[in-house]
Amino acid sequence: MRMHVPSMAPVGSAPRGSTGERRENSLGEFLRARRSQLAPADVGLSTGGRRRRVDGLRRQEVAVLAHVSADHYSRLEQGRERHPSPRIVEALAQALRLAPDARSHLFRLAGLNPNLRPDTARGQVHPELLHILDTSHQAAAYVLSPGFDILAANAPARVLLSPFADAAGTDQNLLRILFTHPGARTYFTEWPVAAAGSLHTLRLNAVRLPNDTEIVDLITGLFAQSADFARNWENSAAIGLDHAYRKVVHPTVGHIELSYRVHGVAAVPGQHLLVGAPAPGSRSAEAFTYLAAMGGQQP
């Protein structure tokens, strides 16, 4: 089946000449200034001996060096896109040959922690979400990327997902678990509900972040791996969820029912923290407490 990712203007975009576009655009101004200070030769590009009308790199050249689309980079400079992902900011820092201090400044302008590193999942998590995760001791909490990679998880969440661990460790993507793991439908007793909610959120992320390669790669891969994904994707809608209810069957303690709240921050669109807790005093609460204490060990 042909993959269809909706093509829509990013949420929050302002039309040319609108009040939104005239807002302060420190990120775009910084990118434009750094671009003008670099010659093609500084980054290994050839001009073919032709003289340029203006100094510096062109937008298209920066986009190529950073492996992003020219349209996405243009939106960043123009202030029509103000919340790039940590991966894109790191790529731009490398493309523009930024020194450590300038790199940190670029991350701050993008509303991100300068200590974020693209090679560490937890390092990509916004500090506000990490704080909530690290203080959620009586609940299962984990942070998801726009493409549903598990960027960080507390101990109860890791134990809860232990049935999906293999020799390489727990699968780090919830969508792949839902649609490709052979035990998913047994574990998630209301699998259609879980699948539908996840796909609605993924489609919304695809609309808001049309150039996110992680999302595109995930969708492409699941179309090839799962007929259920392809069928359900076509019927999904771009809907954000602020809560969810999940019933699971863990092989150690049996049925557990959790009520989830979904948290996000404006600085990192598509990145969400899910915090799931059982009802106090319920059988699920007893099972959850026992499971966490036992460390998820199979009997």
Disulfide bonds with the S-S distance in Angstrom:
none
